């Protein structure tokens, strides 16, 4: 992927974030949202695989609907200077985010709407957000409360070493997936899902709203990939395959099978490997937001 062709964003920041309450969407199963019993089971299994505590960051949240710990003290953030950025990983993030801004700005403008650009917050170890506090262990996530994408750059190495998903475009897909959640926030999907949850609609499970919401973010990542290629011609042979491989490696069924030798569909939160690949491919092939209605029919 010739990512240097991308325009650098002005919306990358670093620090420890802000605090408050709300719910979000994450790249990994169990990450960045309130957890049901099924979700806790997934985190427990992943903790055993990776020998890391993935559960504690989501406990002790009192009455907060995210189940995450919160703090009443906002913490400082500083803007990252993306222009002439010497850190290659940060430069990469700046340029991929810039591309998502260009693509979604154009798509929203064609629909006579205003695209509000999200911030991408880089952190190390742990961070406080408007959705509660979280650690690196949850992976990249989006918080609708402050409309920010949160990313620890260490995840990119984890993506390669533990999930066997390498390549620049695989990493770009991760960012695009989280920006897809931001698109959902702007278009009211988050609010509609929350209203349905309050009415008793199931969130977890193979047919749950959580799976459908995550698959739509995968589809939106594919839409971005389609349009960014038209704008920049920056994809190289093997790039699309690397993104599809990343989608395949982090399916609920694949992670569960590796952890416990069996699959528990009732605890799905993000969709199967085949579903994640299918919906990214759907968005990439069509380039059409309208093709991403994962809430209708079979997910």
N, C-alpha and C positions, 0 to 999 in steps of 0.2 A: 504494500500500500504506500503510495507516494504522498504521505500525509503532510509533507511540507508545503504542498500546494494550497492547503487550507488557510483561511483567514483567521488570525488570532482573535479570540473573544476578549472583551473587557470585563467579563463577569466571573472571573475566577478569583477566589479569595482563600485565605488560610487562617487558622486559629482554632479555637475550641467551640465556636458556635454560640447559639442562644438557647434559652430554655423556655419551657411552657408546656402545652398539651396538644394532642391531636394524634392522627394515625397516618401511616405512610405505606409506601410500596418498596420492596427490595428486590435485588437481583437474585439472591439465593433463597431457597425455601426456608421459611421461618424468619427471614430478615426484615427488619424495619416496620413491623406492624404488630398489633395486638395478637396474642396467641391463644388459640383454643387448646383443649387437651391434645387434639391431634397434632397441632403445631408444636406443642411442647415435646411430643413424642419424636417428631422429626428432629428437633434440636438435640434431644438426648442421644439419638442415634448418631447424628453428625459429631457430637462431642466425643463419642466413643471412637469414631473413625479418626478424627483429627487430634485426639488427646488434648482438646482445648475446651474450656468451659464456655459454651455458647448460650447457656440458659440464664445465668446470673444477671446479665445486662437487662433482661426483660422482667425481672421480679422486683418486688418491693415498691411498686408504683402507687400504692394507696388507692385512691379513687380514680386515678387516671385511666381512661379507656384504653390506652396503648399497653398497659401493663409494664411500661418502662419507668425507670427512675427519672424524676424530674428535679430541677433546681430552680430556685426563685431568683438566682443571680445571673443576669445576662453577662456573657463573656465577650471580650473584644475580638474583632476580626480585622484583618488587613487585606487590602487588595493585592493580588499578585500581578506583577508587571509582566505581561505576556510578551510584549514587544522585545525582540532580541533576548529572549529567555535562554539562559545558558544551560538550565537543567532540561535534558532531552525529554524526560517523561512529562514534566510540567508543560513544556512546549507542545508536546503531543496532545495533552488534555486541552490546552488552550485552542488549538487548531480544530480538533474534533468538535468541541463545543461551539466554536465559531461557525462551523459548517451546519450544525443543527439549528443555529439561529437563522442562518440564511435560508435553509430549506423550509423550516416551519414558518418563518416570516413570510415567505413567498406563498406557501399553501394557505395560510390564514388570510393574507391579502386578497387572494383569488376568491375567498369566501366572504370578502368585505368585512373581515374581522381583524382585530389588533392582536398580534402575538406579543405577549409579555414575556420577555426573556428571563429564564431562571438564573440564579447564582449557582455556581458549582464550588462547593466548599471542600478544600483539601485539609485532612487532619491526620494525626498520627496517634494510634493507641485507642483513644476514646474521644467522644465529643458530646456536647450538650446541644440539643436542637429544640425546636418548637414541638417536636413529637416525643420528647423525653431524651434521656441519655442513652448512648449506644457505644459499643466497642467495635474495634476492627473486625472482631469475629463475625459480626452480622453481615459483612460484605457491603458493597455499595448499596445505597438506598436513597429514596426520595421522600422528603417531608412536605406534605401539602400545607402544613401550618405556616411555614416560612417560605415555601416555594423554592426550596434549595435541594440540589443533588449533593449527597455526601459521599466522599471517596477517600479512602486511604490508599495511596499509591502502592503499598505493599501487597494489595490484592492482586495486582497485575502479575506479580511473581507467583502468588498462590494459584492464580488461574492457570499458569503454565505448569507448575510443579505438582499440584494436587488434583487439578481437574483436566490435565493433559490437553489444555487448549492454548496453543501458542499463536503468535502472529499479531501484527498491528491491528488488523481488521477485527479480530476477536475482541481485542481491548476496546476498539471503537464501538463495537456492538454493545458492550456493557454500558458505556456512557449513553448511547442512543436509547437503550432500554429504559434507563432512568429518566431521560428527557421525555420518553414516551409517557411516563407517569405524569409528568408536568403537563403535557398536552391533555391528558385525561382530567387533570385538575381544572384547566382553563375551559374545557368543554362540558364540565359538569358531571363527568362520570363518577368522580369520587363522591360527590354529594348524593347522586342517585344510588350508588352502592351502599352508602351509609344509611340512607333512608330505608332501603330494602332490608339491611341487616337489622334495623330497629323494628321492622315489621315481622322479623323472625325468619327471613330467608337464610338458608345455609351458606356460610362463608367457605369453610373447608370442605374437602371431598372432591372427587373427580368431576362433579357437576356443579361445584360451589362457585360463588361469585368471586372468591379470591383467585381461583384458577382462571376464570374468564377474564378478570381484570389484568392478570399478569400476561396472559397470552395476547391480549390486545396491545400491551406495551411491546411485546416481541414483534407483533405485526407492524406497529408504528416504527420500530427500529428498522424493519425492512423497507418501509416507505421512505424513511430518511436515506437509507443506503441507495435506493433507486435514484432519488433526486440528486443526492450528492455526487453520484457518478455522472449524471447528466451535466451537472454544473462544472465538475472538476476533472473528470476522466482520471481519477486517481487510483482506481482499483487495478491490481495486477493478478496474473494467474495464481489461483489458489486462495485468494483473499476471501471470496464468498464461502468457499469450503471451510475455511478456518472459523468463520462466524457460525456456520451451521454446526460445526463440531463443538463449538462452545455451547451452543444451545442444547445440543444433544447430551453433553456431559453433565449438565446441571438439572436434568429432568427429575421430578420427584421419584419416578419409578427406578431410574438408574441409581440414584443415591441410596434409596431404600434397599435395593437388591444388593448393592455392594456392602451395605452396613449389616444387614440381617438376613440376607438370603431369600427374602420374600418381599412382596409389594403389598402395601396397605392403602388402597385407594381412598378410604374414608379420611385419611390424614393428608391428602394432597393439598398443596397450597399454591403451586406454580404451574402444574401441568406435567404431563409425561414428556420424555425426550422427543418422541415422535410429534407430539402436539407443538412443542416449542419450535422445532424445526419447520413444521408445516406452516405455522403462522408467520414466522420470519420470512419464509420463502414466499408466502402469499403476498405480504407487503412489498417484498423486493421485486417480485415478478410484475405486479400490477402498478405499483407506485401510487395507488389510489387509497386514500383514507377510508373510503366507503367500503372497501373490501375487508376491513378489519372489525366487522361487527361480530365479535366472539361471544356476545351475549344472546345471539339467536341460534337456535338449533344445537347440534352437537359441538362442543368446544374443540 
